[in-house]
Amino acid sequence: MLYIDKKYASILGGRLRNFKQKNDYLWNFSCPVCGDSSTNKLKARGYIYRAKSDLFVKCHNCGYGTNLGNLIKHVDQKLYDEYVLERYKAGATKYNDHKEVKLPESTPVLLEDNVLSSLKRIDLLEENHPAVKYVSNRKIPKDKWRHLYFAPKFKKFTNSVSPKFVEPIEGEHPRMIIPFFTKESKCFAFQARAYGDEEPKYYTIKIDEDLEKIYGLERIDLSKKIYVVEGPIDSLFLPNAIAVSGASFDTPTIKSLLTNAVIVIDNEPRNKEIVKQLGKYIEEGYSVCMFPDFVMEKDINEMILHGKTPDEILEMINTNTFSGLEAKLRYGTWRKV
């Protein structure tokens, strides 16, 4: 009966604000239950998505969750009656009355945002697309590709969000977009990684200047160990990881995670600034990772590209994490490598 659900999802779209089909079984719209936003009518945080052979609904603003039938019933009773009749004729008698349903336990976190509406997620691009080849060559796990986007005209896209480049634009080129979300799943910044020799290699664009530049906040489980790395791409190889994106680890948000966080600074014991920073974090009580001296790669992605697996790297981090007096003793040796 999925074909009937898909048909009525499209019909229902005409009654929903900012309705847009993202792919074959994913639709985005402004939630009719909470209104999505009283100040910004372009907000769209409601989703219809597929789970096995059914379509479900989830709003990432108010938390409303149900199946497609109940959403149709909420929006348009007449359309709902037609929907039930068509399902009934096809033999789906259990859909005569849509009562409250329990959502699938694996309800996806659908982090779309109007900031990103003009871009395509990399996991939705064709296999031979240059952006797909790039993430594949970097060995970024496929299940993390959905967190990355492709901007064919990076500067034009940036100006559409937050004017940064002088018009008319010169030196236009494509870049990979790495969006930063708040805990509430609002995109407040993005990093743009060059594919070629364009300089700088990374641009970081902040839409909200008041927020700390921390990547991955929307995905972490505060009840588990949190790995804090420098680069967003490095964080994609570790479980429950966030990245400070070249900024200091010593921020209010990271401090609030002090008892549960492991600082995984880049492996550069000969870099005086990094050595100084690590000593400071140890003094402030953080648990820190100091890689053994046989590890030559400077960051996690380099380790992956040189043949180490994510599990091996995680084990190495866990067995080389220290705090307190033990960290101070280890630091004295590490800094002399």
C-alpha positions as CSV (number, residue, x, y, z in Angstrom):
1,M,0.0,0.0,0.0
2,L,3.0,2.3,0.0
3,Y,2.1,3.6,-3.5
4,I,-1.2,4.8,-2.1
5,D,0.5,6.6,0.9
6,K,3.0,8.2,-1.5
7,K,0.1,9.4,-3.7
8,Y,-1.7,11.0,-0.8
9,A,1.5,12.5,0.7
10,S,1.8,14.4,-2.6
11,I,-1.9,15.5,-2.5
12,L,-1.6,16.6,1.1
13,G,1.3,18.7,0.1
14,G,-1.0,21.2,-1.5
15,R,-2.5,21.9,1.9
16,L,0.9,22.3,3.7
17,R,3.0,25.4,3.9
18,N,6.5,25.2,2.4
19,F,5.9,21.6,1.2
20,K,8.8,20.1,-0.7
21,Q,9.7,16.6,-1.8
22,K,13.4,15.9,-0.9
23,N,13.6,12.4,-2.4
24,D,11.4,9.4,-3.3
25,Y,10.2,8.9,0.3
26,L,11.1,12.1,2.1
27,W,8.9,15.2,2.2
28,N,9.6,18.5,4.2
29,F,6.9,21.0,5.3
30,S,6.0,23.6,7.9
31,C,4.3,21.6,10.7
32,P,0.5,22.4,10.8
33,V,0.3,21.3,14.5
34,C,2.7,23.9,16.0
35,G,2.8,26.3,13.1
36,D,6.6,25.8,13.0
37,S,7.3,29.5,13.7
38,S,5.3,32.5,14.4
39,T,8.1,34.8,13.3
40,N,9.5,33.1,10.2
41,K,7.0,31.6,7.8
42,L,9.7,29.9,5.8
43,K,10.6,27.6,8.7
44,A,9.9,23.9,7.7
45,R,10.8,21.3,10.4
46,G,8.0,18.8,9.7
47,Y,8.8,15.6,7.7
48,I,7.1,12.6,6.2
49,Y,9.5,9.8,5.9
50,R,9.5,6.1,5.1
51,A,10.1,3.4,7.7
52,K,9.9,-0.1,6.2
53,S,6.6,-0.2,4.3
54,D,4.9,2.7,5.9
55,L,5.1,6.5,5.9
56,F,5.4,8.4,9.2
57,V,5.4,12.0,10.3
58,K,7.8,13.8,12.6
59,C,8.2,17.5,13.6
60,H,11.6,18.5,14.9
61,N,10.2,21.7,16.4
62,C,7.2,20.5,18.6
63,G,8.0,16.8,18.6
64,Y,4.6,15.8,17.0
65,G,4.9,12.3,15.6
66,T,2.3,10.0,14.0
67,N,1.6,8.1,10.8
68,L,0.6,9.6,7.5
69,G,-3.1,8.9,8.0
70,N,-3.4,10.8,11.2
71,L,-1.7,13.8,9.6
72,I,-4.1,13.8,6.7
73,K,-7.0,13.5,9.2
74,H,-5.7,16.5,11.1
75,V,-5.3,18.7,8.0
76,D,-8.3,17.6,5.8
77,Q,-11.1,15.3,7.0
78,K,-12.5,14.9,3.5
79,L,-9.2,13.9,2.0
80,Y,-8.7,11.5,4.9
81,D,-12.0,9.8,4.1
82,E,-10.9,9.4,0.5
83,Y,-7.6,8.0,1.7
84,V,-9.2,5.5,4.0
85,L,-11.6,4.3,1.3
86,E,-8.8,3.8,-1.3
87,R,-6.7,1.9,1.3
88,Y,-9.8,-0.2,2.2
89,K,-10.5,-1.1,-1.5
90,A,-6.9,-2.2,-1.7
91,G,-7.4,-4.5,1.3
92,A,-5.8,-2.5,4.1
93,T,-8.7,-2.7,6.5
94,K,-6.6,-1.9,9.5
95,Y,-6.4,1.7,8.1
96,N,-10.2,2.3,8.5
97,D,-9.4,4.2,11.7
98,H,-6.1,5.8,12.5
99,K,-5.6,5.8,16.2
100,E,-2.5,7.0,18.0
101,V,0.6,5.0,16.9
102,K,4.0,4.3,18.3
103,L,6.7,5.7,16.0
104,P,9.5,3.4,14.9
105,E,12.3,3.3,17.4
106,S,14.7,4.2,14.6
107,T,13.0,7.5,13.8
108,P,15.7,9.3,11.7
109,V,17.1,12.7,12.8
110,L,16.2,14.7,9.7
111,L,18.5,17.7,9.9
112,E,17.3,19.8,7.0
113,D,17.2,23.6,7.3
114,N,16.1,26.4,5.1
115,V,19.8,27.6,5.1
116,L,20.6,24.4,3.1
117,S,17.4,24.2,1.0
118,S,19.2,25.1,-2.2
119,L,21.9,22.4,-1.8
120,K,22.0,18.6,-2.3
121,R,23.1,16.2,0.4
122,I,26.1,14.2,-0.8
123,D,24.4,10.9,-0.1
124,L,21.7,11.8,-2.6
125,L,24.1,12.5,-5.5
126,E,25.0,10.1,-8.3
127,E,27.8,7.7,-7.6
128,N,30.0,9.2,-10.3
129,H,29.6,12.8,-9.0
130,P,33.0,14.4,-8.1
131,A,31.7,15.3,-4.6
132,V,30.9,11.6,-4.0
133,K,34.3,10.5,-5.3
134,Y,35.9,13.0,-2.9
135,V,34.3,11.8,0.2
136,S,34.8,8.2,-0.9
137,N,38.6,8.9,-1.4
138,R,38.7,10.4,2.0
139,K,37.2,7.2,3.3
140,I,34.4,9.0,5.1
141,P,31.9,6.4,6.3
142,K,28.9,6.2,4.0
143,D,26.4,6.5,6.8
144,K,27.9,10.0,7.5
145,W,27.6,11.3,4.0
146,R,24.1,12.6,4.8
147,H,25.7,15.2,7.1
148,L,27.6,16.7,4.1
149,Y,26.4,18.9,1.2
150,F,27.5,20.1,-2.2
151,A,27.5,23.7,-3.3
152,P,28.2,24.0,-7.1
153,K,28.7,27.8,-6.7
154,F,30.0,28.2,-3.2
155,K,30.2,32.0,-3.1
156,K,26.7,32.5,-4.6
157,F,25.3,30.1,-2.0
158,T,27.1,31.9,0.8
159,N,25.8,35.3,-0.3
160,S,22.3,33.9,-0.3
161,V,22.6,33.1,3.3
162,S,24.9,35.8,4.7
163,P,26.5,38.3,2.3
164,K,30.3,37.8,2.5
165,F,31.6,38.3,-1.0
166,V,31.6,41.5,-3.1
167,E,29.3,41.5,-6.1
168,P,29.9,40.7,-8.9
169,I,31.4,37.5,-7.7
170,E,34.8,36.5,-9.0
171,G,36.6,33.2,-8.6
172,E,33.4,31.1,-8.2
173,H,34.0,27.4,-7.6
174,P,32.3,24.4,-6.0
175,R,32.9,23.3,-2.3
176,M,31.8,20.7,0.1
177,I,29.5,22.2,2.8
178,I,29.7,21.0,6.3
179,P,26.8,22.5,8.3
180,F,26.9,23.2,12.0
181,F,23.7,22.8,13.9
182,T,22.5,23.8,17.4
183,K,21.2,21.2,19.8
184,E,17.7,22.2,18.4
185,S,18.9,21.3,14.9
186,K,19.1,24.8,13.5
187,C,22.0,25.5,11.1
188,F,24.0,28.4,12.6
189,A,27.2,28.1,10.6
190,F,28.9,26.0,7.9
191,Q,32.4,25.1,6.8
192,A,33.2,25.0,3.1
193,R,36.0,22.7,2.0
194,A,37.7,23.3,-1.3
195,Y,38.0,20.4,-3.7
196,G,41.0,21.8,-5.6
197,D,43.8,24.2,-5.0
198,E,41.5,27.1,-4.1
199,E,42.6,29.2,-1.1
200,P,41.9,29.2,1.7
201,K,41.3,25.4,1.9
202,Y,38.5,26.0,4.4
203,Y,36.1,28.9,4.8
204,T,34.0,29.0,8.0
205,I,30.8,31.1,7.7
206,K,28.9,31.9,10.8
207,I,25.2,32.9,10.4
208,D,24.8,33.5,14.2
209,E,27.9,35.2,15.5
210,D,26.8,34.7,19.1
211,L,27.1,30.9,19.1
212,E,30.2,28.8,19.8
213,K,31.7,27.2,16.7
214,I,31.2,23.6,17.7
215,Y,30.3,20.9,15.2
216,G,28.0,17.9,15.9
217,L,26.1,19.2,18.9
218,E,22.8,17.9,17.5
219,R,24.0,14.3,17.5
220,I,25.7,13.7,20.8
221,D,24.4,11.7,23.7
222,L,25.3,13.5,26.9
223,S,25.1,10.3,29.0
224,K,28.0,8.7,27.1
225,K,31.7,9.5,26.7
226,I,32.1,12.4,24.3
227,Y,35.1,12.7,22.0
228,V,36.1,16.3,21.2
229,V,38.4,16.6,18.2
230,E,39.6,19.5,16.1
231,G,38.2,18.9,12.7
232,P,34.6,18.1,11.7
233,I,35.7,15.5,9.2
234,D,37.8,13.8,11.9
235,S,34.7,13.6,14.2
236,L,32.8,11.6,11.5
237,F,35.1,8.6,12.2
238,L,34.4,8.4,16.0
239,P,31.2,7.6,17.9
240,N,29.5,10.4,19.9
241,A,32.1,13.0,18.7
242,I,32.1,16.8,18.3
243,A,34.6,19.2,16.8
244,V,35.8,22.6,17.7
245,S,36.8,23.4,14.1
246,G,40.2,25.0,14.8
247,A,38.9,27.0,17.7
248,S,39.9,26.6,21.4
249,F,38.7,23.5,23.3
250,D,38.4,25.9,26.3
251,T,34.9,27.2,25.8
252,P,31.8,27.3,28.0
253,T,30.1,24.4,26.1
254,I,33.2,22.1,26.3
255,K,33.7,23.0,30.0
256,S,30.1,22.0,30.7
257,L,31.1,18.5,29.4
258,L,34.3,18.3,31.5
259,T,33.4,15.2,33.4
260,N,32.4,13.3,30.3
261,A,34.6,14.6,27.5
262,V,37.9,13.4,26.1
263,I,40.1,16.0,24.4
264,V,41.6,14.5,21.2
265,I,44.0,17.2,20.0
266,D,45.9,16.8,16.7
267,N,49.0,14.6,17.0
268,E,51.7,17.3,16.7
269,P,53.9,17.1,19.8
270,R,56.5,19.3,18.1
271,N,54.1,22.1,17.6
272,K,54.8,24.5,20.5
273,E,51.3,26.0,20.5
274,I,49.6,22.6,20.6
275,V,51.9,21.5,23.4
276,K,51.1,24.7,25.4
277,Q,47.3,24.2,24.9
278,L,47.4,20.5,25.9
279,G,49.2,21.4,29.1
280,K,46.6,24.0,29.9
281,Y,43.7,21.5,29.4
282,I,45.4,19.0,31.7
283,E,45.7,21.7,34.4
284,E,42.0,22.6,34.0
285,G,41.1,18.9,34.7
286,Y,40.2,17.6,31.3
287,S,40.8,14.0,30.2
288,V,43.2,14.2,27.2
289,C,44.5,11.8,24.6
290,M,48.2,11.7,23.9
291,F,48.9,9.4,21.0
292,P,51.9,7.1,21.4
293,D,55.1,8.2,19.7
294,F,54.9,5.5,16.9
295,V,51.8,7.3,15.5
296,M,53.1,9.6,12.8
297,E,49.9,10.9,11.3
298,K,48.7,14.3,12.6
299,D,45.0,13.7,12.6
300,I,42.4,10.9,12.5
301,N,41.6,11.2,8.8
302,E,45.3,10.8,8.0
303,M,45.3,7.6,10.2
304,I,42.4,6.3,8.3
305,L,44.0,7.0,4.9
306,H,47.2,5.2,6.1
307,G,45.2,2.0,6.8
308,K,44.0,2.2,10.4
309,T,40.3,1.4,11.0
310,P,37.9,3.6,13.1
311,D,37.8,0.8,15.7
312,E,41.6,0.7,16.0
313,I,41.8,4.4,16.4
314,L,39.1,4.4,19.0
315,E,40.9,1.7,21.0
316,M,44.1,3.7,20.7
317,I,42.4,6.9,22.0
318,N,40.8,5.0,24.9
319,T,44.1,3.4,25.9
320,N,46.0,6.7,25.7
321,T,43.6,8.9,27.5
322,F,44.8,10.4,30.8
323,S,43.7,12.9,33.4
324,G,45.0,14.4,36.7
325,L,48.5,13.4,37.9
326,E,48.7,10.6,35.4
327,A,48.1,13.0,32.5
328,K,50.8,15.4,33.9
329,L,53.4,12.5,34.0
330,R,52.5,11.3,30.5
331,Y,52.6,14.9,29.2
332,G,56.2,15.4,30.5
333,T,57.3,12.5,28.2
334,W,54.9,13.3,25.3
335,R,56.1,16.9,24.9
336,K,59.7,15.7,24.4
337,V,59.0,13.4,21.5
